[in-house]
């Protein structure tokens, strides 16, 4: 009874195609029923996220016939999209693909973990509606285990790959804790707002927002639960500040070494993290040479995110080797006799 | 000597860890230092039995005791995987102290009629040894601080992937260890001044090692007061700490040889 997989994802189809084939959560039980009834699958799981729509199915019959039927099912009511947007896998590639998806190796952001939660939810829906059986139960349970193993044995999920999360990670390397820290946002840009939100989510206590347009500063301060400060008065608040996120559109430096040195004395030389995401830059690079001052500009943050991504990519071969081994083990164990549904369910619930 | 050689191996291994930026927990280094400590402990116990007292009576023994406290402290902290990276800093320190301890003339034969005997001497030596152990650990903390500070400013990815704690935490550890070192050094010196009397014709205040010890005490107290009063960050404290302990390591041996009280002729 082979396991097959048919789907499309962010690599093969643009969003305007993916959204046409997406299946809403509430329609999943009905879709699963139709896959089993119309396409002839004995077991089925449907994964539908913003980046992919995939059907995993198992049959006692011919795998190729099932793939053809799944293609008909997914195209029902839709015009055939241009180009090769669908991919299909039979064993062992179908199982390896499932393991890769669970581990985040097939994700847009390599190694991300959100997909594992989405895959568990998709499996739960199928399990609750009794659309899974011994083969898919075992395959999904082993996929979750493989994802966990890869997370602990490799660096595929190491580090941050967005500017905001890199900034948070840097802050955690400077301050012993982010609890109670005060963040100042100078200039109310989108990335600055995201970075401030990320810092708040990790424990930063308060946010001061300063912008040329005071109304915009007040609006953002309200959204972030902070306080707006007049643009020409932000220096007066400096004694309170631990982290500055600057993203103004000023054509000159907003903060330079000459201005910062006396401000640092007022702060009793506590460490100061400066995040300059403005182009042209808001903060003079020379301030990085001051003691207890750590300056990062947009290039630094993007370079770190890119380096992290490179580190993750270096781990791909190791992950693929683990996946190949685990998929082979799983298929060998299936040939030795499928595990009963109850066992699989227990093992999955217990993780 | 074998224990020191193993600490040296640990240092060699630590060199590669430094280059990798402490990316992984390292059981190899932890294991090497554990083996080194086992041999070190055996050597100290054997010497203690052979002289029928606590083996902290001369410079060799005192340095060996300091090393033992450093490696024991590391092995306990290293049980937590997050702190296991500290071995990369402890192993060079242990190796340097070990080489220093094995220098000739640091281990003279024990005099038949010691100038000072009894529990007060052991207490004095133990307190002083613990004080230099704390200052040695602070020296390690300073190395970590400066390494982390450099990476945070100029090698940003390495700062993030290294296992070093936050720089503010390192500063706090450094300050606390210097403070502990000062308290122990004060207690060790006070025990000697109060509990021991120099032989006729000798004065504590004319002994080179006593003067040197008071100098070290004033240096560290001054460093801490300057750090607190002048609102200086950890950078200058770390450099002061490095220079202070390097001075201690480089001059301890020579000053000890000059001291008649601490280096009696057998």
Contacts between the chains, C-beta under 8 A, distances in Angstrom:
chain1	res1	chain2	res2	distance
A	155	B	23	7.9
A	158	B	161	7.5
A	159	B	160	6.7
A	159	B	161	7.0
A	166	B	160	7.7
A	169	B	160	5.6
A	170	B	152	7.5
A	170	B	156	7.4
A	170	B	159	7.7
A	170	B	160	6.9
A	172	B	166	6.4
A	173	B	148	7.5
A	173	B	152	6.3
A	173	B	159	5.6
A	173	B	160	6.3
A	173	B	164	7.9
A	173	B	166	5.6
A	173	B	167	6.9
A	174	B	152	6.6
A	174	B	166	6.0
A	174	B	167	5.5
A	174	B	168	6.5
A	175	B	166	5.8
A	175	B	168	5.4
A	176	B	165	7.7
A	176	B	166	4.9
A	176	B	168	4.5
A	176	B	169	4.3
A	176	B	172	7.0
A	265	B	231	7.1
A	268	B	231	5.0
A	269	B	231	5.1
A	269	B	232	6.6
A	269	B	233	4.6
A	271	B	167	6.6
A	271	B	168	5.7
A	271	B	233	7.4
A	288	B	153	5.7
A	291	B	232	7.7
A	291	B	233	4.9
A	291	B	235	4.8
A	291	B	236	7.5
A	292	B	233	4.0
A	292	B	234	7.6
A	292	B	235	7.2
A	294	B	152	5.3
A	294	B	153	6.4
A	296	B	156	6.9
A	300	B	156	5.7
A	303	B	156	7.6
A	303	B	157	7.6
A	304	B	156	5.7
A	304	B	157	5.3
A	304	B	160	6.5
A	307	B	157	4.6
A	308	B	157	7.5
A	308	B	160	8.0
A	311	B	161	7.6
